[in-house]
Amino acid sequence: MQSAFDKLIALGDDRLLAPEHQRTAEELFDGCESLPARKNYEHREPSDLSAIRNERGSGPRKFARMLPDAVIKDRIHGAWLGRCIGCMLGKPIEGIHRDDLFRFLKATGQYPLRDYIAFARPARKKLDPKDTGLVASHLWYDAVTDHMPVDDDTNYTTTGLLVLEQHGATFTPVDVAFFWMRNIPLLSTCTAERIAYRNFSHQIQPPASATWRNPYREWIGAQIRADAFGYACAGDPERGAELAWRDASISHVKNGIYGEMLMAALIAAAPYAKDMRDLLLIGLSEIPAQSRLHQDIEAAMQWHASGMSYDDAATKVHERWIESDPHDWCHTNSNAVICALALLYGNGDFGESICKAVQACFDTDCNGATVGSIMGMMLGTKGVPAKWARRIKNTLHTSLQGNTVVKIDAMAERTFAVYKKMQKAR
């Protein structure tokens, strides 16, 4: 296997596309798959639901007193808005490194981040040539002022809702796989999702679809698919995490699965949690206590509890994970920690929270969307200021057949209807 690795790292990207080099890559993947776990490995990270539950700590699982329907309906609406707004905020700077972003924001008087980023705003001092290019390539963003554009972060929220509408709470991983094949264009998928999609087309069904030659299986892709399951299970974080597991298991393993379970549980618990620390503890109670993700989120909570500043905590993320390394940049854990920090340091304010999620860089649109969703679920529509909501004008564009242009309030209505059906089915 080492010889296969040596061959690959000696090649340029274009040469990797050659059939013989693809075979070398497949040899490497298959060799990695057959490797045994390291002896005395300190983490316990199963991927099947029953084993995951056996590794959990204690948690509320479900809240005994449910909020009135009108409140839940408003929270779901706030969450849909928050997800679209947070995604819109982070979308133009996805992939931009922190030093470059900070230099641009400071040169244009937008640091620290407090609003949508303006690229046409006159600079208060001369821009670096790199920043001039950034402005030129991102002016499209200033022109989009009447909808949330197509993005995988909102495609999958819509997908989750449609799966629940079609199949109800009993949907299976195979149902999700078939839905993807029928409704999501292949080129609207990325990383682990595209590999799983390819595997489906080769008749490789879940859970094998998550592992067959899939180097992205612990990346962030499943984590961004959690939201609809959290909305539909408001007040029932255990159930939200279970539905998230069914979705995640078609493309991810271990921490990749836990990321979606964690976020679904956080969203489901958001209307009921006492504070952000309480909320994070509820979410952590649905994933294995000895997993890397659990321990990484716990570390972030300890930084906050110690009095560490947000800037110092964000710097620790950059020290732990390297944003120029695609694996670190797009991994579940690095981005989940950024979301946790944004929640902890956001002071319960919608705008401050999504700005902290995005300003830390890494996968900015994913993290802005996830934090916006959680905050919207916690605060409701009244907690989402008009300055954030007015830009997208209640309109979402997606890649999904039959839902290419939808109204956000209508999606919230449909989600609430699913929530009510699931309540009756319990």
N, C-alpha and C positions, 0 to 999 in steps of 0.2 A: 504494500500500500504506500510505503514511503516513496517508492520509485514513481508511482502515479502522481503523488503530490509534487515531487520534484519536477516532473514533466510539465505539470500545469502552471506552476509559478514561473516557469521560464518562458511562457507564451504571452503574447499580447492579447488584448481583448478580441481583436478581429480574428486572430488565428484560432481562438478557442471555438469559433463557430464551425470549423472544419469537422466533418464527420469523424475522422480518426481521433480528434481531440475531444469530441463529445464522448466517444467510447472511453477515453482515458478518465474523463470526469465521472462517468457512470461507474467505472472500476473503483474510483476513489470513494464515491458515495456508498457503494455496496460494501467496500472494505470497512468503512466507518460504522456502518449499520451492524456489522458482525462483531465489533469490538466489545469486550466485556466491560462492565462498570469498574471504576477504580476501587481497589480494595479499601475498606474502611471509609467509604464515601460518607460524608457527614450529613447529607440531605436525603430525605425520603420524599420522592416525587412520583407517585403513581399517576396514571392517566385515566384509569377507569373510575366511574363515579363512586361505586361502593368503597373502593380503596381510598379515594380522596376523602370521603366522609369519615372513614375510620381514622384518618390522620388529622382531623379538625380539632380545634379547641371548642370550648363551650360558647354558645351564642344564643340570642333570642329566637332565632329561626323564623318566628312569625310574631307580629305584634298583636296582642289580645284585643285592644280597642282600636277599631278602624276609624279613620277620619271620615267625615261626611262626603258623599259623592261629589258635591259641588267643589269641595276643596281638592279632592283627588283629580277631578277633571281639570281644574285650573293648574295644578302642579304638573300634570302631563303636558298641558299646553305650554307652560313655562319651560319645561324640559326640551320639547321640540324646538322652541325658539332658541333656547340657550345652546343647543347642539349646533344649529345652523349658524348662529352668530359667532360662536367660538371657532368653528371651522373657517368661517369667512375671515376672521381676524388673523388666523395663522396661515391661511392658504398661500399668500404671496411669498412668504419667507421660508417655506418648507425647503430644507436643504441648505439654507444659508447658515454659516457658522457664527458663533456668538460674537467673536471679535469684530467681524465684518458688520454684523447687525448693529452692535453697540456704536461703532464708529459712524454708521449712517444715521442712526437715531439721534445721536448727539449733534451731528453736523446740521441736522434739520430741525433741531429743537423739539424732538419727540421722545426724549429719554428722561425719566423712565416711561415706558409705554402706558398710555392712559386712554387711547382711542384707536380706531382703525388707523392703520399706517397710511400716510399720504405720500405718494411718490412725486406728485407734481408741486408740492410745497417748495417755495424758494428756500435755498440753503441759507443759513445764518452765517456760514463761513464756507470757504471754498471746499468743494467736495473732492475727495480722493478720486482719481480716474476710475478705480474699481466701482466706486459708489455712483459715478455718472452712468456707468453701464447698467448698474442695478436699477436706477431710475428709468432708463430707456426701455429696459426689458419688462418692467412691471407697471407701466402706465395703463395697461389694460385693466388693472385692478381698480384704479380710480374711476374708470368709466362704468364699472358694474355697480349700479346703485338701485336696482329694482328687483333683485332676486338673489338667492343663494345658488351659485353655479353648480354644475355637476361635480361631484366629488365622491370618492369611495366611502368616506366617513359618513355621508348622509345616504348614499346608495344602500348601505347595509342596515341602517336604521329602518329605511323603507322596506327592505327585504324581510327583516324580522317581523314587521307588522304584517306583511302580505302572507308570510308563512303561517303566522298565527290565525289570520283570517281564513286561510284555506284549510288548515289542518287542526286548528284548536290546540289545546294544551297537550295533546297526546302526540304531537308531531315527533318524528324520528330523525336521526341524522341522515338517513337515506332520503327522507322527504326534502330536507334542505338541499341535498346534493342534486336531486332532480329539479327542484325549483331553480337553482342556479343555472343549470344547463338549459332550461326552457326560457329563462327570463333575463339573465345577465349576459351581456356581450363579453366574450372572452377577454378582449382588450380593456375592459373596465375593471379587470381584476389585476392584482399585483402579488408578487412574492409567493407566500404560502398558498394564497387563494388560487393563483394561476396554476401552481403545481397540482393542487388538489383537483382543479377543474380538468387539467390534462389527464390526471389519473382516473377521474370519472369516465372520461371519453375512452379510456382503455379498459373499462369494466372493472376497475379497482375500486371497490366500495369502501365506505367507512367501516372500521377505523383505519384500515390499511392505506386509504387515500391520504391520510395525514403523514405517513412515514415513508412511502415509497419515493426514494430519491428526492426528498424534500429538505433542503438545507435551511429553510426559513421557518421551521415548525415551532420555534419558540419566539418568533418575532411578533410584532404588535398587531398583526392582522385580525386575530380573533378578538383582541381587546376592544377594537373599534366597532365590533358587531354586537355589543352587549345591550345596547340601550332599550330597544323595543321590549326585550324580555324583562328588564327592570321596570319599565313603565307598566306593563301588563300585570306585574306581580307586586305592585305597590303595597307595602306593609308586610310582604312575605319574602324576605331576602333569600331564604333557603330555596324556595321554589324558583325564584329568579335565577339563582346560581345553577340550579338543575337544568333549566331550559337553556341557559348559556352553555352548559357543558354539552348538551346535545348538538348545539350549533358548532361549538369550537372543535369538537372531536373529529370533524370531517377534514380538518386541515392542520391541526396543531396537536402538540403533546405537552405534558408537564407544565412548565411556567407559561407557555403559550395558552394553554387551556385555563390556567388559574387566573390569568389576566382578565379574561372575559367573565369568569365566574365572580371575581372580585368586583368588577365594575357593575355587573348586573345587581349584585347584592347591595352595593353602595347606593345605586339609583333607587332600588326598591325600598331601602331603609331611609332615604333622604328626607321624606316628609315627617318622619317620626324621631329621628336622632336628636339628642340633646345638644350636641355640639360636634365639631369636626373630628375631634379625637374619638368620641363615642361612635361616630359614623364609621371611621376607619377600623375601629376594633370590631364592629359588626361585620364589615366586609371581610376582614382577615379571618373571622371565625368560620368562613365558608371554604377556606383553602387550607392545604396541609401546613401545620405549624412548623414543620421542619423543612419547608421548601425555601428556595432562594428568594422567591418573591415575597413571602411572608417576612423573612428576615430583613430584606431590603426596605420594605415599608416600615417595619419596626424601627430600623435605624433612622429613617427620616423623621419619625415621630419623636425619637430621642433627641435629635438635633433641635427640633422645635422646642421641646420641653426644657432643654438646657439653656434656652435664651439665645441661641445662635441666630444671627440675622438671616433674613431671606437670601441676601446676596452671597453670604458665606455658605449657606446650605446649597444654593445652586452651584457654587464653585465646587463643592464636594462631589456633586453629581458629575461634573466635568472631569474631576480627578479620578473618579471611579470608573467612568465609561468615557471612551474617546469618540467625540462626535464626528471625526473624520474617518472613523472605521465604520463602514456600513452595518456591520453586525451590531456594534454597540449602539449606533444611531437609531436603528430600527428595532432593537430588542424590546420585548415586553417590559422587562424590569426597569431599564433606565427611564423609559417614558412613564411607567406607572409611578415611579418615585417622584418625577416632576409633577404629575397630577396631584399626588399626595401633598407635596410641598405647597402647591398653589392653593389647595383647600385649607391647609393649616395656616398659611401666612396671608390668606386673602381677606381676613377680618370679616367674614360673612358677607362681603360685598361682591355682587356679581361681576362688575367691571374689573375690580382689582384682582379677582381670582383668575379670570380668563387671561388678563394681561400677564400675570405671573406665570401662568401655564405656557404662554407663547414666548415670553421674553427669555426664558431659559433655553430656548432653541431645542435641538433634537427634532422630533417629529411634530412640528408646531401645529399643523392643522388638526392632527389626531388629538393632541393633548388639549388644545383649545376647545375642541368639540366635546371631549369627554368631561372636562371641568365645567363647561357651559351647561351641559346636560344635567350634571349633578346639582349645580347651583340653581338651575331653573326648577328642578324637581323639589328642591328644598324651599325656595322662595316663592314660587308661583309667578304668574305674569306680572304682578305688581312689583316684583323684585328685579325685573328685567327693564332697565331704564329705556325710555323712548329713543335716546340717542343711538343705542345699539340696535334696537328693533327696526327703526325706520328705514335703514339702508336696504334691508332685504325684502321689505314690503310684502310680508306674509307669503312669499312665493319661493318654492324650492324646485329646482330642476334636477332630474335624475336620469340614469341610463336605463331604467327598467321599463319594459314594454307595458304600455297602458298607463304609465304613471310618469311620463316624461316631464310634465309640468303640473305641480300640485300646490294647493294652498296649505300652508302650515297649520292653520286652525282646523281645516278639514281633516288633516292627518291626525291631529290631536283628538278630534271627535271620534274618528275610527278607532284609535287606540283605546280611548275610554270605553267604547262599546266592547272591545275585546276584554278589557279589564273586568267589566261587569259579567260577561259570559264566564270568565274564569272564576269569578267569585261564586257564581251559581253552581259551577261544576265541582267545587270543593266539598 
